Amino acid sequence: MHVGLEESVGPMHELGAYFAARAKGGVGLIVTGGISPNIAGWTKPFASTLNNKIEVMKHRGVTDPVHEEGGKIVMQILHAGRYAYHPLAVSASKLKSPISPFAPRALSSRGVRATIKDFAKCARRAQKAGYDGVEIMGSEGYLINQFIVSKTNKRTDEWGGVYKNRIRFPLEIIRAVREKVGPDFIIIYRLSMIDLVKDGSTWEEVVELAKRVEEAGATIINTGIGWHEARVPTIATMVPRGGFAWVTKRLMGEVSIPLITSNRINMPETAEAVLADCAADMISMARPFLADPEWVIKAEMGREAEINTCIACNQACLDHVFENKKATCLVNPFACREKELEIRPAKKAKRIAVVGAGPAGLAFSSTAAERGHQVTLFEKSEELGGQFNLAKQIPGKEEFKETIRYFSRRLELGNVELKLGVEADASMLLDFDEVVISTGIVPRELSFPGYNHKKVSSYIDVIRGKKIGKKVVIIGAGGIGFDVAEFLLKDANTSEKEFLDLWGIDTQLENRGGLKDPISQPPHRELFLCQRRPGKLGRNLGKTTGWIHRAELKREKVEMLSECEYIKVDDQGLHLFVGGEKRVIDADDIVICAGQIPLNEFVNDDYHVIGGAGNASKLDAKLAIEQGTLLGLSI
């Protein structure tokens, strides 16, 4: 997975430190993010390439630290094709992708052969740079995939037309690479086993390609699931754990080289179940190693409770990368900052009081305790977690409970004194050297007639179990509004079969691309989602997950209203103007999701204030955990 450290100027020491931490943590084999074999293959302008001697030396900054920790590492060679975000893009045919503004130029036959040579030369340079192998990216809709399927390959020469011609490109690349690197260099081929796009490959074509890939000289085949333009979630948190291992299992026995499976495998019991089911020979994980570099060691030693589990939120990893930022991790701010952040013993141990056990308070308390401070954590409720206890109730966000479990274990190991069910006041905080306030937020109240009507509820009351009718208006279309909508429309813990049916995934693999007509149930409720401002609802949701939430609500026939001005609530329901036109929605319930304000009753310039208690307007868990961690490192 690309993390945004690949484009560093000079030696790639930051990326080397990131990978070395994972090698030290027990990872068996590391695959880098995509490195382009030439300029046309850049994912974006000046993206990382490996096509000269200077870049070979830069990559030593990656391979040497990994080998010093006893690890193995292969470099992924990725040519973006029509997914390139620059005007030099090329592809099998001149067909613009829906996720890039640039129409590609169709490669000439000579250009195809030159590109094959560039892959081979790139692999040889990777070998010189100290890599143990390369992974040839043949899936996810990138250039090689664009040659393979008729959807994007409209050529009539020897590289197009019948399937035998369309797969000539990847096979020639593998043969050329093998010839350049010799017999003892790892070649992983990442094969798109289910494209999840119209006019994708058939299963019979996938099997044929896999066999030909083995014959061409690949060492291992890795599983690719879905193109980037596919309108099916493949790695988001609502995807069941191990939800696509069944695809790899179908290929087991068709080839004799090892098969890797991937996607939403984030805890040891899931990985073990996949292997025990003979669904794969090897397990690949990307984001779980952002969350915890010691995942393997902890699993090996039976310390699963200490694993900082990836919750598949994408907020600090993929969302960052697609915004041209450096990746990190919502639950682990140390990720990709290994040379910047380190837990070191405090120069002087202090007695510290922390008020509030939400994400910010948990992150601070555990970090400060690990540095040797004596921490007492006050929480007025009977449980740790704050807003995460609401988030884990949302269908598709059940993983948030793992973060609470992880921090609970860290507090236990750090000997943090817990005061649950205790509402702290200023008198309790007098004898501490430092006081940290992380009391979180309360929902913002609105001011229109009837706001206190019995039909009106806070989102907190609804998520905590208040009974709601069949016709509901949600006021506020930010992240919380969308979460509440899904809470009211769906059952928690969607099964793998239900997920596959809802998104139209053909488990029998009888259709091209692995798609079928979705199977959905009638909506649980009639729902209206309202926002004050004009424009598309949910436009500020995560870049890589927002489309999923919008698609789910569209499928459930939620009516989305913008430019709403609220007049009043009475027994008839909600009176409002929508785009200047008056309307009455005879709702059973109106749920308020109109933001939050800080909950901070402590006013003292000597106190440290973090998380929502300091600034609720831009609050998210990523910022709260980062603030708590950084303060814990500095105090």
VOFI-851758 format. One record per residue (C-alpha): x, y, z; residue number from 1. Coordinates in steps of 0.1 Angstrom, whole numbers. Example, Ala and Ser with C-alpha at 12.3 -4.5 7.8 and 13.67 -1.06 7.14 Angstrom:
2
R      xx      yy      zz   num
R     123     -45      78     1
R     137     -11      71     2
END
This chain:
635
R      xx      yy      zz   num
R       0       0       0     1
R      13      34      -9     2
R      19      55      22     3
R      32      88       7     4
R      68      84      19     5
R      78      70     -15     6
R      84     104     -31     7
R     109     116      -5     8
R     138     136     -17     9
R     171     118     -12    10
R     175      85       7    11
R     142      70      16    12
R     150      68      54    13
R     115      74      66    14
R     100      47      44    15
R     129      24      55    16
R     121      31      92    17
R      84      24      86    18
R      91     -10      69    19
R     119     -19      94    20
R      95     -15     123    21
R      72     -41     106    22
R     101     -65      99    23
R     112     -62     135    24
R      76     -69     145    25
R      77    -103     128    26
R      63     -98      93    27
R      74    -126      70    28
R      74    -107      37    29
R      69     -70      29    30
R      55     -57      -4    31
R      60     -19     -10    32
R      36       5     -24    33
R      36       9     -62    34
R      67      21     -79    35
R      64      31    -116    36
R      86      16    -143    37
R      85      48    -163    38
R      71      83    -163    39
R      39      75    -182    40
R      31      50    -154    41
R      32      76    -126    42
R       1      76    -105    43
R       6     114    -102    44
R      32     139    -114    45
R      67     131    -100    46
R      55      99     -83    47
R      81      74     -73    48
R      99      55    -101    49
R     129      32    -103    50
R     145      39    -137    51
R     181      51    -130    52
R     211      44    -109    53
R     204      73     -85    54
R     170      59     -76    55
R     187      25     -70    56
R     208      40     -43    57
R     177      58     -28    58
R     160      24     -24    59
R     189      11      -4    60
R     174      33      23    61
R     145       9      23    62
R     160     -25      18    63
R     190     -22      41    64
R     170     -14      73    65
R     146     -42      65    66
R     173     -68      61    67
R     191     -55      93    68
R     159     -65     111    69
R     159    -100      95    70
R     130     -92      71    71
R     124     -98      34    72
R     110     -72      11    73
R      97     -71     -25    74
R      90     -40     -46    75
R      57     -36     -63    76
R      60     -24     -99    77
R      28      -5    -108    78
R      20      12    -140    79
R     -12      34    -135    80
R     -23      33    -171    81
R     -55      53    -175    82
R     -57      58    -137    83
R     -28      82    -140    84
R     -35     116    -127    85
R     -15     135    -153    86
R     -16     143    -191    87
R      10     117    -200    88
R     -13      88    -193    89
R     -14      58    -216    90
R     -35      27    -218    91
R     -45      -2    -240    92
R     -71      20    -257    93
R     -80      57    -256    94
R    -107      54    -230    95
R    -109      78    -201    96
R    -114      63    -167    97
R    -142      77    -144    98
R    -116      85    -116    99
R     -91     106    -136   100
R     -97     138    -156   101
R     -71     128    -182   102
R     -79     108    -212   103
R     -50      83    -219   104
R     -32      79    -252   105
R     -34      44    -267   106
R       0      27    -267   107
R      14      18    -301   108
R      26     -17    -306   109
R      61      -3    -303   110
R      51      14    -271   111
R      37     -18    -257   112
R      70     -35    -262   113
R      89      -6    -247   114
R      67      -8    -216   115
R      74     -45    -213   116
R     112     -37    -214   117
R     107      -9    -188   118
R      90     -34    -164   119
R     120     -58    -168   120
R     146     -31    -164   121
R     128     -18    -133   122
R     128     -53    -118   123
R     166     -56    -124   124
R     172     -23    -107   125
R     150     -35     -78   126
R     173     -65     -76   127
R     204     -42     -75   128
R     187     -21     -49   129
R     186     -51     -26   130
R     150     -62     -29   131
R     143     -99     -25   132
R     118     -98     -54   133
R      91     -77     -72   134
R      54     -78     -73   135
R      39     -71    -107   136
R       6     -52    -103   137
R     -18     -68    -126   138
R     -50     -60    -108   139
R     -72     -32     -94   140
R     -78     -18    -128   141
R     -42      -5    -135   142
R     -25      -8    -169   143
R     -20     -45    -171   144
R     -57     -51    -160   145
R     -67     -26    -187   146
R     -51     -48    -214   147
R     -67     -80    -200   148
R    -104     -71    -202   149
R    -125     -61    -232   150
R    -140     -33    -212   151
R    -108     -12    -217   152
R     -90     -31    -245   153
R    -106     -23    -279   154
R     -74     -30    -299   155
R     -74     -50    -331   156
R     -37     -58    -332   157
R     -18     -86    -315   158
R     -24     -71    -281   159
R     -62     -70    -284   160
R     -92     -89    -296   161
R     -94    -125    -283   162
R     -85    -133    -248   163
R     -52    -150    -258   164
R     -40    -117    -273   165
R     -53     -96    -243   166
R     -33    -116    -218   167
R      -2    -115    -239   168
R       9     -83    -223   169
R      11     -95    -186   170
R      27    -128    -197   171
R      54    -111    -218   172
R      61     -88    -188   173
R      66    -118    -165   174
R      88    -136    -190   175
R     109    -105    -195   176
R     113     -99    -158   177
R     123    -135    -151   178
R     149    -134    -179   179
R     164    -102    -163   180
R     165    -113    -127   181
R     173    -150    -129   182
R     157    -180    -112   183
R     162    -171     -75   184
R     144    -138     -74   185
R     108    -137     -61   186
R      82    -126     -87   187
R      47    -121     -73   188
R      19    -115     -98   189
R     -11     -97     -85   190
R     -40    -112    -103   191
R     -75     -96    -104   192
R     -95    -126     -94   193
R    -128    -107     -94   194
R    -130     -74    -113   195
R    -164     -62    -100   196
R    -169     -41    -131   197
R    -191     -47    -161   198
R    -174     -66    -189   199
R    -146     -78    -166   200
R    -130    -112    -168   201
R    -149    -145    -165   202
R    -138    -170    -139   203
R    -126    -194    -167   204
R    -104    -166    -180   205
R     -90    -159    -145   206
R     -81    -196    -141   207
R     -65    -197    -175   208
R     -44    -165    -168   209
R     -33    -179    -134   210
R     -20    -211    -151   211
R      -2    -191    -178   212
R      13    -168    -151   213
R      28    -198    -134   214
R      42    -211    -166   215
R      57    -177    -174   216
R      78    -178    -143   217
R      59    -163    -113   218
R      68    -175     -78   219
R      35    -165     -61   220
R       1    -153     -71   221
R     -15    -125     -50   222
R     -52    -119     -50   223
R     -66     -86     -63   224
R    -102     -78     -55   225
R    -121     -52     -76   226
R    -110     -23     -97   227
R    -107      12     -81   228
R    -137      23    -102   229
R    -158      -6     -90   230
R    -190       5     -72   231
R    -186     -23     -46   232
R    -169     -18     -12   233
R    -139     -42      -9   234
R    -120     -30      21   235
R    -142      -6      40   236
R    -153     -14      75   237
R    -187     -27      65   238
R    -171     -55      45   239
R    -172     -87      67   240
R    -138    -100      80   241
R    -122    -122      54   242
R    -151    -113      31   243
R    -133    -122      -1   244
R    -112    -152       8   245
R    -138    -174      -9   246
R    -125    -160     -43   247
R     -89    -172     -36   248
R    -102    -205     -24   249
R    -118    -211     -58   250
R     -84    -209     -74   251
R     -67    -232     -49   252
R     -55    -264     -66   253
R     -56    -248    -101   254
R     -19    -238     -98   255
R      10    -253     -79   256
R      26    -220     -67   257
R      14    -204     -35   258
R     -17    -182     -34   259
R     -21    -151     -12   260
R     -54    -138      -1   261
R     -62    -104      13   262
R     -89     -78      22   263
R    -104     -73      57   264
R     -82     -98      75   265
R     -73     -79     106   266
R     -70    -103     136   267
R     -52    -136     141   268
R     -84    -157     145   269
R     -96    -145     110   270
R     -62    -153      94   271
R     -61    -187     110   272
R     -96    -195      99   273
R     -88    -187      63   274
R     -57    -209      64   275
R     -76    -237      82   276
R    -103    -235      55   277
R     -76    -241      28   278
R     -87    -207      13   279
R     -51    -196       7   280
R     -15    -205      14   281
R      -5    -170      26   282
R     -22    -140      42   283
R     -16    -105      31   284
R     -25     -74      52   285
R     -18     -38      46   286
R     -37     -15      70   287
R     -35     -38     100   288
R       3     -32      99   289
R      -2       5      99   290
R     -23       0     130   291
R       2     -23     148   292
R      37     -30     136   293
R      40     -58     162   294
R       9     -77     150   295
R      28    -109     142   296
R      48    -110     174   297
R      17    -104     195   298
R      -2    -131     177   299
R      27    -155     180   300
R      30    -150     217   301
R      -8    -152     224   302
R     -11    -115     232   303
R     -40    -108     208   304
R     -56     -85     234   305
R     -27     -62     229   306
R     -31     -59     191   307
R     -41     -24     180   308
R     -67     -36     155   309
R     -73     -19     121   310
R    -109      -7     121   311
R    -109      -2      83   312
R    -120      34      86   313
R     -96      47      59   314
R     -96      81      75   315
R     -59      85      80   316
R     -45      61      55   317
R     -62      59      21   318
R     -80      92      25   319
R     -47     109      32   320
R     -29      92       3   321
R     -57     102     -21   322
R     -54     138      -8   323
R     -16     137     -15   324
R      -8     136      22   325
R      14     112      41   326
R      -5      82      54   327
R      -7      75      91   328
R     -34      56     111   329
R     -64      68     131   330
R     -57      43     159   331
R     -19      46     157   332
R      -5      81     151   333
R      31      66     152   334
R      25      50     118   335
R      48      65      91   336
R      63      88     118   337
R      87      62     132   338
R     117      86     129   339
R      97     115     144   340
R      77      99     174   341
R      90      76     200   342
R      79      66     235   343
R     108      74     259   344
R     109      74     297   345
R      99     107     312   346
R     127     127     328   347
R     105     131     359   348
R      76     109     368   349
R      45     129     376   350
R      11     123     392   351
R     -14     131     364   352
R     -52     133     365   353
R     -71     127     334   354
R    -108     136     333   355
R    -127     117     305   356
R    -121      83     290   357
R    -130      89     254   358
R    -104      84     226   359
R     -83     114     235   360
R     -82     105     272   361
R     -74      69     265   362
R     -46      78     241   363
R     -31     102     266   364
R     -34      80     296   365
R     -18      50     280   366
R      10      69     264   367
R      18      89     296   368
R      17      57     318   369
R      41      39     294   370
R      66      68     299   371
R      65      62     337   372
R      39      87     349   373
R      14      78     376   374
R     -19      83     359   375
R     -54      84     374   376
R     -83      84     349   377
R    -117      97     359   378
R    -148      87     339   379
R    -183      96     350   380
R    -199      67     331   381
R    -193      31     340   382
R    -174      23     308   383
R    -144      34     288   384
R    -146      47     253   385
R    -166      79     251   386
R    -181      84     216   387
R    -166      51     205   388
R    -193      34     225   389
R    -219      51     202   390
R    -198      44     170   391
R    -196       7     177   392
R    -235       5     176   393
R    -236      17     140   394
R    -239     -11     115   395
R    -206     -15      97   396
R    -187       2     126   397
R    -187     -27     150   398
R    -148     -28     148   399
R    -147       3     170   400
R    -151     -20     200   401
R    -116     -34     192   402
R    -101       0     198   403
R    -117       2     232   404
R    -104     -33     240   405
R     -69     -23     229   406
R     -67       9     250   407
R     -82      -9     280   408
R     -54     -34     278   409
R     -28      -7     275   410
R     -42      10     306   411
R     -40     -23     325   412
R      -4     -29     315   413
R       5       8     323   414
R     -10       4     358   415
R     -34      34     352   416
R     -58      39     382   417
R     -93      38     368   418
R    -121      58     385   419
R    -152      47     366   420
R    -186      60     376   421
R    -168      90     392   422
R    -176     125     381   423
R    -145     145     390   424
R    -147     180     403   425
R    -120     206     408   426
R    -114     196     445   427
R    -104     161     434   428
R     -77     175     411   429
R     -58     196     436   430
R     -31     171     445   431
R     -19     162     410   432
R      11     176     392   433
R      -7     178     359   434
R     -44     177     349   435
R     -57     167     315   436
R     -93     175     305   437
R    -107     152     278   438
R    -144     154     287   439
R    -156     153     251   440
R    -187     169     237   441
R    -225     172     240   442
R    -249     175     210   443
R    -256     210     198   444
R    -292     222     204   445
R    -312     240     178   446
R    -336     269     185   447
R    -369     266     166   448
R    -404     264     180   449
R    -412     229     191   450
R    -376     219     196   451
R    -387     203     229   452
R    -417     184     213   453
R    -420     147     222   454
R    -412     139     185   455
R    -377     154     188   456
R    -348     133     200   457
R    -310     136     202   458
R    -289     112     182   459
R    -274      99     214   460
R    -308      89     228   461
R    -316      71     195   462
R    -283      51     194   463
R    -287      42     230   464
R    -320      25     223   465
R    -349      50     223   466
R    -378      36     203   467
R    -383      54     170   468
R    -413      53     146   469
R    -414      42     110   470
R    -412      77      94   471
R    -382      97     106   472
R    -365     130      97   473
R    -328     134     105   474
R    -317     170     108   475
R    -280     172     100   476
R    -263     154      71   477
R    -227     152      84   478
R    -210     120      94   479
R    -233     116     124   480
R    -264     121     103   481
R    -253      94      79   482
R    -244      71     108   483
R    -278      75     124   484
R    -295      69      91   485
R    -277      36      87   486
R    -285      28     123   487
R    -322      32     117   488
R    -322      14      84   489
R    -300     -16      89   490
R    -294     -44     113   491
R    -260     -46     130   492
R    -235     -75     122   493
R    -245     -80      85   494
R    -236    -115      75   495
R    -212    -122      47   496
R    -240    -135      25   497
R    -262    -105      32   498
R    -233     -82      23   499
R    -226    -100     -10   500
R    -263    -100     -19   501
R    -268     -63     -11   502
R    -239     -53     -34   503
R    -246     -77     -62   504
R    -215     -99     -59   505
R    -218    -132     -78   506
R    -204    -158     -55   507
R    -209    -185     -82   508
R    -187    -165    -105   509
R    -211    -172    -134   510
R    -211    -136    -147   511
R    -184    -114    -162   512
R    -166     -94    -136   513
R    -183    -112    -107   514
R    -214     -90    -107   515
R    -251     -98    -105   516
R    -283     -79     -97   517
R    -283     -68     -61   518
R    -308     -84     -37   519
R    -322     -60     -12   520
R    -350     -60      13   521
R    -377     -33      17   522
R    -365      -4      38   523
R    -371      -6      75   524
R    -383      30      76   525
R    -392      60      55   526
R    -363      83      61   527
R    -356     120      53   528
R    -320     134      56   529
R    -319     172      58   530
R    -291     198      57   531
R    -292     236      58   532
R    -266     243      31   533
R    -271     238      -6   534
R    -254     211     -26   535
R    -248     173     -23   536
R    -254     157      10   537
R    -223     140      25   538
R    -198     158       5   539
R    -175     161      35   540
R    -175     123      42   541
R    -143     104      37   542
R    -129     104       2   543
R    -127      67      -1   544
R    -158      57      19   545
R    -183      86      14   546
R    -196      72     -19   547
R    -204      39      -1   548
R    -226      56      25   549
R    -244      77      -2   550
R    -250      46     -22   551
R    -264      27       8   552
R    -289      54      16   553
R    -299      58     -20   554
R    -306      20     -21   555
R    -327      24      10   556
R    -347      52      -8   557
R    -337      79      17   558
R    -350     113       6   559
R    -321     137       8   560
R    -330     174      12   561
R    -307     204      10   562
R    -313     241      16   563
R    -336     233      45   564
R    -349     261      68   565
R    -366     246      99   566
R    -398     264     110   567
R    -413     244     138   568
R    -422     209     151   569
R    -458     201     162   570
R    -481     172     163   571
R    -483     173     125   572
R    -445     168     122   573
R    -417     190     109   574
R    -426     222      91   575
R    -397     236      70   576
R    -388     254      38   577
R    -369     232      12   578
R    -352     254     -14   579
R    -376     282      -5   580
R    -407     260      -8   581
R    -428     253      23   582
R    -433     217      32   583
R    -446     196      61   584
R    -432     161      68   585
R    -456     141      89   586
R    -428     123     107   587
R    -432     101     138   588
R    -398     113     150   589
R    -372     140     143   590
R    -336     132     152   591
R    -312     160     157   592
R    -276     155     144   593
R    -266     191     141   594
R    -231     189     155   595
R    -215     192     189   596
R    -202     217     214   597
R    -174     211     239   598
R    -183     196     273   599
R    -158     214     296   600
R    -169     226     330   601
R    -133     230     342   602
R    -118     265     337   603
R     -82     266     347   604
R     -53     279     326   605
R     -30     252     341   606
R     -51     224     328   607
R     -44     207     294   608
R     -75     204     273   609
R     -76     178     244   610
R    -102     163     221   611
R    -137     175     218   612
R    -134     194     251   613
R    -111     218     234   614
R    -126     221     199   615
R    -158     202     190   616
R    -163     219     156   617
R    -135     199     139   618
R    -136     169     162   619
R    -129     135     149   620
R    -114     104     164   621
R     -82     107     144   622
R     -75     142     158   623
R     -85     132     193   624
R     -62     102     195   625
R     -34     121     179   626
R     -38     150     204   627
R     -38     126     233   628
R      -8     107     220   629
R      13     138     213   630
R       5     154     247   631
R      14     120     264   632
R      48     121     246   633
R      55     157     257   634
R      43     161     293   635
END
